[in-house]
Amino acid sequence: MANLNNFDANNVDPSVALDPIPAGKYIAVITESEMKPTKAGGGKYLQLTFQIIDGERKGRLVWARLNLENKDSVELHNIPLEINVGLKKRDDNGEFTNVIKGYTKKGGNGGGGAAGARVPAGVGPGSTPPWKRG
């Protein structure tokens, strides 16, 4: 029989499953980061743990995985998609630079701008990337 050192479950609040936090913007910090191998073993991803530090959801954790190394990333080349481009002021010289704020599947819910754009000849899955052309 196990010795539980006088543990009394009546004195402990029952654990409650945490529902996902509502969509929105939160102030958070990264509290952990770890490089891990992908499930298939052909690459690596960075797993980040964010902790919300302000507001009603203070203390909650949210995770993100950034696939940083993958042998199949070439499959992403030359496929049209819609990007949300923004501007950000550089800290070093105060000039503005572009930043990509989001990605949407071509023809997806991101609006119509690029959805009907034509793909230039020689661009698309299976075509030779520009840097490998003669």
Buried (B, 14 or more C-beta within 10 A) or exposed (E): EEEEEEEEEEEEEEEEEEEEEEEEEBEBEEEEEEEEEBEEEEBBBBEBBBBBBEEEBEEBBBEEEEEEEBEEEEEEEBEBBBEEEEEEEEEEEEEEEEEEEEEBEBEEEBEEEBBEEEEEEEBEEEBEEEEEEE
